[in-house]
Amino acid sequence: MNIEIEKEFLYRIEILEHRIGYTFKDKTLPLTALTHRSFAVEYHRPIADYEVLEILGDAVLSLIVSEILIKTFPSAREGELSQVRSAVISEAYLSKLARLISLGELVLLSRGEIAQKGMERESLLCDLFESVFGAVYVDCGYLIDPPRQIFNRLFREKLIEDIKKGDIPRDYKSLLQILTQKIFGKPPKYKLITAVGPEHDKTFTVECVIDDIRTRGVGKSKKEAESRAAKKAFLKLSKEKD
């Protein structure tokens, strides 16, 4: 990205580097990782947002967490590990890890997002966390070891402790799928009902359908809305089953 990085941006980058213990060779990568789409739209010069790095970071974190789970719980079965991994890389849990290093303080947001306290939203904090790990992965030449070292140093012990205490979110989409396969012999279906609001600040409504059961969930991302719809369906089915 051929832009001169402004002092305000450099200051945020330096804070990020200090908090994660990693110095970026390409300073435009952490800048991109900290830039929300709303800021990119509002900013007076071309600047990239974090959405591509977020996708990459999601895959990087999934691999790192999988390694930790397999090494820590070698006798666990595949289904158990998959459920725990899904819970750990969920918006609810990754946003919790993002708060441990105060990432919300560093994100670049539009004035409207700031007014609505967008930096406190779980979905945004999760995306931000993923994008930072995506940026590290790209900066180090697509090697997994540097982002793995950062995660292990900052979050591994906390992660294992939370898992052992059961202090992780429940993956209701996976739990619902297991339950519906058992009861109906098929998985639930999710249908997007509405996506309301400006491009950078949409609210999604998703319907979960399984036979004659229909539940709806609302969230700032489709993933969040699906999870909430799944939770309602799971609780309803679990109650009826009992």
C-alpha positions, 0 to 999 in steps of 0.5 A, a space after each residue: 500500500 503506497 501511502 505515507 503512514 501518519 503519526 497517529 497511525 504509527 503510534 497505534 502500530 507501536 502500541 500493538 507491537 508492544 502488546 503482542 511482542 512482535 515488530 512488523 517489517 511492513 508497517 502497512 500490515 498492522 495498519 490494515 489489521 486495525 482499520 475497520 471498513 467504516 474508517 476506510 470509507 470515511 478516510 480522505 485517502 486510500 486505505 485498506 480495511 482488515 476484512 481480507 486479513 481477518 479471513 486469513 487470521 481465522 484459518 491461522 488461529 484455527 490451526 494454532 488452537 487445534 495444535 494446542 487442543 491435540 497436545 493438551 488433551 491427547 486422549 480426547 475424541 475428534 468430536 469433542 475436540 471439534 466442539 471445543 475448538 469451535 467454541 474457542 474460535 467463536 466471536 464470544 471467546 476471541 473477543 474475550 482474548 482481544 480484550 485482554 490486550 485492549 485491542 478495541 482501543 487501537 481500532 480505526 473507526 468512523 465517527 459514527 462507529 465511535 459514537 455507537 461504541 463499535 469498539 466494544 462489540 464482540 463481532 468487531 473485536 473478534 474480527 480485529 483479533 483475527 486480522 492481527 494474527 493474519 497480519 503477522 502471518 503475512 509479515 513473517 512470510 506465511 510461516 505459522 511459527 511466529 503467530 503460534 509463538 505470540 498466541 502461546 505466550 499471551 493466551 495458551 495458559 488462559 485458554 487451557 485454564 478456561 477449557 478445564 474450568 468449562 469457562 468457554 462459550 457453548 457452540 450452539 450450532 454444533 450442539 444443535 446439529 448433533 441433536 437434530 441429526 439424532 432426532 430428525 436424521 438431518 441438520 438444521 437449515 439457516 436462512 438470511 431474513 434481513 440485512 439492515 443498515 449501512 454496509 459497514 454497520 449491518 444488522 442481520 436476522 437469520 432464521 433456523 429451520 428444522 421440521 416445524 421448528 423455526 427460531 430467529 436470531 439477530 446479530 451484527 454478523 451472519 455468524 452471530 445471528 445464526 448462533 443465536 437462532 441455533 441457541 434458541 432452537 437447541 434450548 427448545 428441542 432440549 426442553 421438548 426432548 426432556 
